[in-house]
């Protein structure tokens, strides 16, 4: 129990707060020693207790939590996030619950507002979260506006909205084995949910690609379990579809689940966008165009839908019409990095080098770690014979993503022109390893080994 639990004072009369305005921070954790302290410290001054439910940590998370003043409870994991969350609620003494994950923080200027929420009339409050990411491929990605120091070093984030603070008196409980929420339980009891401008800063990418992959595969297993219990849940189908596409590269299964999501909820915009993207990847342009048309019929200013149209037209070789659609997408959302990178490539293809560079520079201004823009600019400078500048761009690209075969091929060409044959061989070997079927990479590797002129 923290000092001040009984005596914390608030308001102009400095009186003791009513019991139902006490705030309990409730968290479930596992192996979160690296992140836990910054999370708790970000809200320590506005909550009255911290409840930590540990679901099987192998590091010193429980001991750290105790040192930070939290009440720690062990819980046998049962493949159900809601059960663990609800167990944490059962241990809380406050009339209000605040929920955070260990890799999240709230800025001090926003945390101060939490006290005021506990005096409000609503039964639950929606917070906005920013999942920070350097990857601008997600069409929801927003370029960093530097409005919070917590986002320093990140190019942007993917936004979302979720209830993270609510009254216990309304009997709110989490539902769903994974991606658990309390919204429905509040609504069915006639509770009111209000919006706030409080931002949760989420740093899941700091855990590394391999841990994120493991987490997504675990979510897939739990989503499938959830689906067996609630087969009519559109959101679960959507989430399963995302894992099949982005983690397992199983496009047909991704299509199946997005179609199911739309069958259950025809207005599910993100599912329709995802389905159109999947059809496009399969080369099924008719169905992709049909889904994009539905999106634009409902919202003619929907930038992702215009981006979809541009990508489809580009794949079909209709470059001029694709450029028009990229321009339309950017008119509605200037921060669509992929639209700028793709349009730059098409502009270069038709000989408009100045505009191509302009688009790539704008893309890098929005997303400085964008590997495709860096690769494109490096390759252009390489072809123009500006080897020092080309190397700067390509080295930056390698620093952010070392799994691009074209990137390593260009590095190899650069090294050959510089007479650095051993490095050239190594770069071409990496390119061929990443894409064994590319004949150009194989020829360049043989050229480097024989120290003859490369194929650009």
Secondary structure, 3 states (H helix, E strand, C coil): CCCCCCCCEECCCCEECCHHHCEEEEEEECCCCCCHHHHHHHHCCCCCEEEEEECCCCCCHHHHHHHCCCEEEECCCCCCHHHHHHHHHHCCCCCEEEECCCCEEECHHHHHHHHHHCCCCCCEEEEEEEEEECCCCCCCEEECCCCCHHHCCCCEEEEEEEEEEEECCCCCCCECCCCCECHHHHHHCCCCEEEEEEEEEECHHHHCHHHHHHHHHHHHHHHHHHHHHCCCCHHHHHHHHHHHHHCCCCHHHHHHHHHHHHHHCCCCHHHHHHHHHHHHHHCCHHHHHHHHHHHHHHCCCCHHHHHHHHHHHHHCCCHHHHHHHHHHHHHHCCCCHHHHHHHHHHHHHCCCHHHHHHHHHHHHHHCCCCHHHHHHHHHHHHHCCCHHHHHHHHHHHHHHCCCCHHHHHHHHHHHHHCCCHHHHHHHHHHHHHHCCCCHHHHHHHHHHHHCCCCCC
